């Protein structure tokens, strides 16, 4: 068998089945897998050079706080993606569940914990309904969740009557407003959520079933995996995370608007894709999602600090999504793994 020798190292590189040297292929796979972190480090350096305030403690706190809501939504979006589906309703779910929870406290005079639980429970139920419709009624996830998104956005507008709800109790806003030693509490929840999701995906039977279902649903079914049940659980857990994100956003902003959460939809789906979650299902890891979340947040904060007009942020976000999907296609074409 013919081999090629690397001129710099003198190490023989054995061709793979496609004729590409294995050493070269492994390097490309490594770069494709960790490209989000490479972008992240590069942007941090660039923004830090352009404006020294970027490295300040207050700006770091701001980045982590903003990343919390997006991070929870990114995890919510990643679960349907892992099983080869998509959920466009998570932002609408976040908005309507938060207003239901707030009204339970303000108008029905329920305890704060009970009101938050009702809001998150509503979001979880909506996620279950999405999963049930997709699996049992054979509805296409793109269309089903799109219609659900429109229903939820309309419901939020009807409930709020176009007004903004602001009269929250101190207990309700505690998570979003409390600091310990000058550091906000919210980012703690972000890292707890990512750690829990990492354990779920990598250390549990359910996590392995998620990857198997997304990788090849037919083969997973033959192997004895109840594919419909796995998908329903994925959407249900996605709804739960969207509900938690909705509460965190309302607590942080101390307000619920008639279009609460709509601006998060694009980026909540972009974050896991940029972080390596395949749009084809069955691929992706939690820490890649975290990288995507931090990357998008740093882009928003960094561009604002160096006074770049806001409409360029949307353009750059769209470009990153395009690049991420292209990278994902290349990764899949090269036989990339999770």
MARMARDO-616968 format. One line per 2 residues: their letters; for each residue x, y, z of C-alpha. Coordinates in steps of 0.25 Angstrom, whole numbers, plus 5000, padded with zeros to 4 digits. Layout:
REM residues N
a = X:Y:Z ~ ...
***
This chain:
REM residues 338
xx = 5000:5000:5000 ~ 5005:5013:4996
xx = 5008:5024:5007 ~ 5011:5038:5007
xx = 5022:5044:5017 ~ 5019:5058:5023
xx = 5031:5067:5020 ~ 5031:5074:5033
xx = 5030:5063:5042 ~ 5035:5051:5034
xx = 5023:5043:5039 ~ 5016:5034:5029
xx = 5002:5037:5027 ~ 4993:5025:5022
xx = 4982:5028:5012 ~ 4968:5025:5017
xx = 4958:5019:5007 ~ 4955:5032:5000
xx = 4970:5034:4997 ~ 4972:5045:5008
xx = 4983:5044:5017 ~ 4978:5040:5031
xx = 4986:5050:5038 ~ 4981:5061:5029
xx = 4966:5056:5031 ~ 4968:5055:5046
xx = 4973:5070:5046 ~ 4961:5075:5038
xx = 4951:5067:5047 ~ 4957:5073:5059
xx = 4956:5087:5053 ~ 4942:5085:5049
xx = 4938:5080:5062 ~ 4944:5091:5070
xx = 4942:5102:5060 ~ 4932:5110:5069
xx = 4943:5111:5080 ~ 4953:5116:5070
xx = 4943:5126:5066 ~ 4940:5130:5080
xx = 4955:5132:5084 ~ 4957:5140:5072
xx = 4946:5149:5074 ~ 4949:5151:5089
xx = 4963:5156:5085 ~ 4958:5165:5074
xx = 4947:5172:5082 ~ 4957:5173:5094
xx = 4967:5180:5085 ~ 4957:5189:5079
xx = 4951:5193:5093 ~ 4958:5190:5106
xx = 4945:5191:5113 ~ 4941:5177:5107
xx = 4950:5170:5117 ~ 4944:5178:5129
xx = 4937:5170:5140 ~ 4924:5177:5138
xx = 4924:5173:5123 ~ 4927:5159:5127
xx = 4915:5159:5136 ~ 4907:5165:5125
xx = 4911:5154:5115 ~ 4908:5143:5125
xx = 4895:5148:5129 ~ 4890:5150:5114
xx = 4895:5136:5111 ~ 4887:5130:5121
xx = 4873:5131:5114 ~ 4879:5128:5101
xx = 4886:5116:5106 ~ 4874:5110:5112
xx = 4867:5112:5099 ~ 4878:5107:5091
xx = 4877:5094:5100 ~ 4862:5094:5097
xx = 4864:5095:5082 ~ 4875:5084:5082
xx = 4867:5073:5087 ~ 4857:5072:5075
xx = 4869:5074:5066 ~ 4876:5062:5072
xx = 4865:5053:5068 ~ 4864:5059:5054
xx = 4853:5069:5057 ~ 4851:5084:5059
xx = 4843:5092:5069 ~ 4840:5107:5064
xx = 4830:5109:5075 ~ 4840:5110:5087
xx = 4841:5125:5087 ~ 4826:5126:5087
xx = 4825:5116:5097 ~ 4834:5124:5106
xx = 4826:5136:5104 ~ 4812:5130:5107
xx = 4817:5121:5119 ~ 4823:5133:5126
xx = 4811:5142:5125 ~ 4802:5130:5130
xx = 4811:5129:5142 ~ 4812:5143:5145
xx = 4796:5145:5144 ~ 4795:5133:5154
xx = 4803:5141:5164 ~ 4797:5155:5161
xx = 4783:5152:5158 ~ 4780:5139:5164
xx = 4788:5142:5176 ~ 4796:5129:5177
xx = 4809:5128:5184 ~ 4821:5131:5175
xx = 4827:5117:5174 ~ 4813:5112:5170
xx = 4811:5122:5159 ~ 4825:5119:5153
xx = 4822:5104:5154 ~ 4809:5107:5146
xx = 4816:5115:5136 ~ 4827:5104:5134
xx = 4817:5093:5134 ~ 4809:5100:5123
xx = 4821:5101:5115 ~ 4824:5086:5117
xx = 4810:5082:5113 ~ 4812:5090:5100
xx = 4824:5082:5097 ~ 4817:5069:5100
xx = 4806:5073:5090 ~ 4816:5077:5080
xx = 4823:5063:5081 ~ 4810:5055:5081
xx = 4805:5062:5069 ~ 4818:5060:5061
xx = 4819:5045:5065 ~ 4804:5040:5066
xx = 4798:5049:5056 ~ 4810:5049:5046
xx = 4810:5064:5045 ~ 4823:5070:5040
xx = 4830:5076:5051 ~ 4834:5089:5043
xx = 4819:5092:5040 ~ 4813:5087:5053
xx = 4823:5095:5062 ~ 4821:5107:5052
xx = 4806:5107:5054 ~ 4808:5105:5069
xx = 4817:5117:5069 ~ 4807:5126:5062
xx = 4796:5121:5072 ~ 4805:5124:5084
xx = 4809:5138:5079 ~ 4794:5141:5077
xx = 4790:5136:5090 ~ 4801:5144:5097
xx = 4796:5157:5090 ~ 4781:5154:5094
xx = 4785:5151:5108 ~ 4793:5164:5110
xx = 4784:5172:5101 ~ 4797:5179:5095
xx = 4801:5184:5109 ~ 4813:5181:5117
xx = 4812:5174:5131 ~ 4822:5180:5141
xx = 4816:5179:5155 ~ 4824:5166:5159
xx = 4827:5162:5174 ~ 4841:5163:5179
xx = 4841:5148:5180 ~ 4838:5146:5165
xx = 4849:5155:5161 ~ 4859:5150:5171
xx = 4866:5141:5161 ~ 4868:5152:5151
xx = 4872:5163:5160 ~ 4880:5157:5171
xx = 4895:5157:5172 ~ 4905:5150:5182
xx = 4918:5157:5184 ~ 4915:5166:5172
xx = 4912:5154:5163 ~ 4898:5151:5157
xx = 4892:5138:5161 ~ 4886:5135:5147
xx = 4898:5130:5141 ~ 4899:5119:5151
xx = 4886:5113:5146 ~ 4893:5113:5132
xx = 4904:5105:5136 ~ 4896:5095:5144
xx = 4887:5093:5132 ~ 4898:5090:5123
xx = 4905:5081:5133 ~ 4891:5074:5135
xx = 4889:5073:5120 ~ 4903:5067:5118
xx = 4901:5056:5128 ~ 4887:5053:5122
xx = 4893:5052:5108 ~ 4905:5045:5111
xx = 4903:5036:5123 ~ 4888:5032:5122
xx = 4881:5021:5114 ~ 4871:5032:5109
xx = 4883:5040:5104 ~ 4888:5029:5096
xx = 4874:5027:5090 ~ 4873:5041:5086
xx = 4886:5040:5078 ~ 4881:5026:5072
xx = 4867:5032:5068 ~ 4873:5044:5061
xx = 4884:5036:5055 ~ 4875:5025:5048
xx = 4861:5025:5053 ~ 4858:5012:5046
xx = 4870:5005:5051 ~ 4867:5010:5065
xx = 4853:5004:5064 ~ 4858:4990:5059
xx = 4868:4991:5071 ~ 4856:4992:5081
xx = 4856:5007:5083 ~ 4842:5013:5084
xx = 4845:5024:5075 ~ 4831:5031:5077
xx = 4833:5031:5092 ~ 4847:5037:5091
xx = 4843:5048:5082 ~ 4831:5052:5091
xx = 4841:5052:5103 ~ 4850:5061:5095
xx = 4839:5071:5091 ~ 4834:5071:5105
xx = 4847:5073:5112 ~ 4849:5084:5101
xx = 4836:5091:5106 ~ 4841:5090:5120
xx = 4854:5097:5117 ~ 4846:5108:5109
xx = 4837:5110:5121 ~ 4849:5112:5130
xx = 4856:5121:5120 ~ 4843:5129:5120
xx = 4843:5131:5135 ~ 4857:5135:5135
xx = 4855:5146:5124 ~ 4843:5152:5131
xx = 4850:5152:5144 ~ 4863:5158:5138
xx = 4855:5169:5130 ~ 4845:5171:5141
xx = 4834:5172:5130 ~ 4826:5163:5120
xx = 4823:5170:5107 ~ 4813:5166:5096
xx = 4824:5160:5088 ~ 4832:5154:5099
xx = 4843:5145:5094 ~ 4841:5147:5079
xx = 4855:5152:5076 ~ 4861:5139:5082
xx = 4855:5129:5072 ~ 4866:5131:5061
xx = 4878:5130:5071 ~ 4872:5119:5079
xx = 4873:5110:5067 ~ 4886:5116:5062
xx = 4893:5114:5075 ~ 4893:5098:5075
xx = 4895:5098:5060 ~ 4907:5107:5061
xx = 4912:5098:5073 ~ 4912:5085:5064
xx = 4898:5080:5066 ~ 4894:5074:5053
xx = 4882:5078:5045 ~ 4881:5064:5041
xx = 4880:5058:5055 ~ 4888:5049:5063
xx = 4901:5058:5065 ~ 4905:5069:5075
xx = 4909:5071:5089 ~ 4906:5080:5100
xx = 4919:5088:5101 ~ 4918:5091:5086
xx = 4904:5097:5089 ~ 4910:5105:5100
xx = 4921:5110:5090 ~ 4910:5114:5080
xx = 4902:5122:5091 ~ 4915:5129:5096
xx = 4919:5132:5082 ~ 4905:5139:5078
xx = 4905:5146:5091 ~ 4919:5152:5090
xx = 4916:5156:5076 ~ 4904:5164:5080
xx = 4911:5170:5092 ~ 4924:5172:5085
xx = 4918:5179:5073 ~ 4910:5188:5082
xx = 4923:5192:5090 ~ 4930:5196:5077
xx = 4918:5204:5073 ~ 4914:5195:5061
xx = 4900:5198:5056 ~ 4890:5188:5061
xx = 4885:5184:5047 ~ 4899:5178:5044
xx = 4897:5169:5056 ~ 4885:5162:5049
xx = 4894:5161:5036 ~ 4906:5155:5043
xx = 4896:5145:5051 ~ 4890:5140:5038
xx = 4904:5138:5032 ~ 4909:5130:5044
xx = 4897:5121:5042 ~ 4900:5119:5027
xx = 4914:5116:5031 ~ 4910:5106:5042
xx = 4901:5099:5033 ~ 4912:5098:5022
xx = 4922:5093:5033 ~ 4911:5083:5037
xx = 4909:5077:5023 ~ 4924:5076:5021
xx = 4926:5069:5035 ~ 4915:5059:5031
xx = 4921:5057:5017 ~ 4934:5053:5024
xx = 4927:5043:5033 ~ 4928:5052:5045
xx = 4924:5047:5059 ~ 4917:5052:5070
***
